Amino acid sequence: MRNFARLPVTFSLILACVLVYAGVMALAVAAGIPWNVAFVTQPGEILIKGALVPKLVAEGQVWRLVTSVFLHSGLTHLALNMLSLYFLGSFAEQSFGRGRFFAMYVLSGLSGGLAYLYFGGFDAPAVGASGAIFGILGGILGYAVRRGTFSWQNPVIRQLLILVAINLFLGASIPNISNTAHIGGLLGGATFGWLMAPTVYSEKRIRSATPIAILFVVEALLLAVWFLLL
């Protein structure tokens, strides 16, 4: 309970992903799939109902940009993402505050989804919180750039840069993992971190909300342009 009170957003996001995973597993079992199979690997025929598929978004199912972030293809996928979310969230939520951290996560997830719409497979489904988690990395780095603390000599920045490099390498090396959403989330988070930096210690709500509004409008425009380009 003490950890939840200290990091309510981080733990709420983790809980949401775990509950969605359990819900998909329950649907799979109800459809006749053995529970031990559904526990390890989530069935594609159920995931497709909420996965990010550009072709279906083009038909008006824009909500997939949100639902896909809470879905995961299997137990390993979920575990790795939730561990990353916990460790990064432990730092970012306390450093930036609950509201800014939540906004960073959501906007980064949308940014990763938009990148997938533009550069991913038109018929290929994508699921996972990786884009939003990369956005947390990007948010910290973008904040550091704006505050003048971005340096290889900074141990936190050095570790995060190494983490980004390793994960991008794995994404490029392992089949069925696309770096498209990862890079999109990273850039979205970095933009938000850069915009947010001057407002972190501000007590004015309008000023604090400005970076959120700016990035949301940019993402909405990018989505509108994507529809126009179809």
Buried (B, 14 or more C-beta within 10 A) or exposed (E): EEEEEEBEBBBEBBEEBBEBBEEBBEBBBEEEBEEEEBBEBBBEEBBBEBBBBBEBBBEEBBEBBBBBBBBBBBBEBBEBBBEBBBBBBBBBBEBBBBBBBBBBBBBBBBBBBBBBBBBBEEEBBBBBBBBBBBBBBBBBBBBBBBEEEBEEEEEEBEEBBEBBEEBBEEBEEEEEBBBBBBBBBBBBBBBBBBBBBBBBEEEEEEEBBBBBEBBBEBBEEBBEEBEEEE
